[in-house]
Amino acid sequence: MDVKSIESLARLMKETGLTGLEYSQDGVSLKLERQGAAAPAAPAAASPFISAPVEPEPAPKSGSLVLSPTVGVFYAAPSPESKPFVEVGDRVRQGDTLCIIEAMKMMNEIPAEVDGTVAEICVGNGQVVEYNQPLFRITQN
């Protein structure tokens, strides 16, 4: 594996929002990790790992988080021409569809787990999400 391939993988991670990637080819294994803003890549001979400084945790916000049940692609609407399932400020009831996560060509509807108001949408349409990544914050009222 050459430096250009590693740079391509790191660029792909940044563009898709992935924070970790493991890759093996022809007996060579590579593990890339990133947290927050990207750090300058280390020279290829130094280490096969790319990392960044850890950002401080934000202050806690009230409400219930809806977490991604799987790795996949977040879709805010049922189709590109449709309006989003929910927007910030919308009232939702338990069981209402909030979004779709596409995983392995399967479209998984993600329901609201509580009644309340959508206070925050934590990811963007078309963004790759990880298991247990916050998708929404819903305040109960």
C-alpha positions in Angstrom: 0.0 0.0 0.0 1.4 3.4 -1.0 1.0 6.8 0.6 -1.5 8.0 -2.0 -3.8 5.1 -1.1 -3.6 5.9 2.6 -4.3 9.6 1.8 -7.3 8.6 -0.3 -8.7 6.5 2.5 -8.1 9.3 5.0 -9.8 11.8 2.7 -12.8 9.4 2.3 -13.1 9.1 6.0 -13.2 12.9 6.4 -15.7 13.4 3.6 -18.1 10.7 4.9 -17.7 11.5 8.6 -16.2 8.1 9.5 -14.1 8.1 12.6 -12.5 4.6 12.1 -11.5 2.3 9.3 -9.6 -0.9 9.1 -8.3 -2.2 5.8 -6.3 -5.3 4.8 -4.8 -6.1 1.4 -2.1 -8.6 0.4 -1.0 -9.2 4.0 -0.8 -5.5 4.9 -3.2 -4.2 7.5 -4.0 -0.6 8.1 -6.1 1.0 10.8 -7.1 4.7 10.5 -8.8 6.6 13.4 -9.9 10.2 13.7 -11.7 12.1 16.4 -12.9 15.6 15.6 -10.9 17.8 13.3 -8.3 16.1 11.1 -4.7 16.3 12.2 -1.8 16.4 9.7 -0.9 12.9 8.5 2.2 11.3 9.9 4.9 10.3 7.4 4.2 6.8 6.0 7.3 5.3 7.7 6.4 6.6 11.1 3.2 4.8 11.8 0.2 3.3 10.0 -2.1 5.2 12.4 -3.6 8.7 11.8 -5.2 10.4 14.8 -6.3 13.8 16.0 -6.5 15.5 19.3 -9.6 14.8 21.4 -12.1 17.6 21.7 -13.7 18.5 25.0 -17.2 17.1 25.7 -19.9 19.7 25.3 -22.1 20.7 28.2 -25.1 18.2 28.7 -28.3 19.2 27.0 -31.8 18.2 28.2 -33.9 15.7 26.3 -33.8 12.2 25.1 -31.2 11.2 22.4 -32.3 9.0 19.6 -29.2 6.8 18.7 -28.5 5.1 15.5 -29.1 1.3 15.8 -26.7 0.5 13.0 -23.9 1.8 10.8 -25.4 3.3 7.6 -26.4 6.4 5.7 -28.8 8.8 7.3 -31.8 10.1 5.2 -34.0 12.8 6.5 -36.8 12.2 4.0 -38.3 9.1 2.2 -37.0 10.3 -1.2 -34.9 13.2 -2.5 -38.1 15.1 -3.7 -39.9 14.7 -0.4 -39.9 17.0 2.6 -38.1 15.7 5.7 -39.9 13.4 8.1 -39.3 15.9 10.9 -37.7 19.3 11.4 -36.5 21.1 14.6 -39.5 22.3 16.5 -41.9 19.5 15.2 -43.9 17.6 17.8 -43.6 13.9 17.6 -45.3 10.9 19.2 -43.7 7.6 20.2 -43.5 5.5 17.1 -43.5 8.4 14.5 -40.8 7.9 11.9 -37.9 10.3 12.3 -35.6 9.2 9.5 -34.3 6.3 7.5 -30.9 4.6 7.9 -29.8 2.7 4.8 -27.6 -0.3 5.8 -26.6 -2.9 3.3 -29.3 -1.8 0.8 -32.0 -2.1 3.5 -34.0 1.0 4.4 -34.6 1.0 8.2 -37.2 3.5 9.5 -36.1 5.0 12.9 -39.0 5.7 15.2 -39.4 8.2 18.0 -39.0 6.5 21.3 -40.8 9.2 23.3 -43.4 11.9 22.8 -42.0 15.4 22.6 -40.5 18.1 20.4 -37.5 17.7 18.1 -34.9 20.0 19.7 -31.9 19.0 17.6 -31.1 17.1 14.5 -27.5 15.9 15.1 -26.6 14.7 11.6 -27.0 15.9 8.0 -28.9 14.2 5.2 -26.7 11.7 3.4 -24.2 11.5 6.2 -22.7 8.1 7.2 -23.6 7.4 10.8 -22.1 4.9 13.2 -23.7 2.5 15.7 -25.0 4.5 18.7 -24.3 7.9 17.2 -26.8 10.5 18.3 -29.3 11.3 15.5 -31.9 13.5 17.3 -32.5 15.1 20.6 -36.1 15.2 21.7 -37.4 17.2 24.6 -40.4 16.0 26.5 -43.0 18.5 27.4 
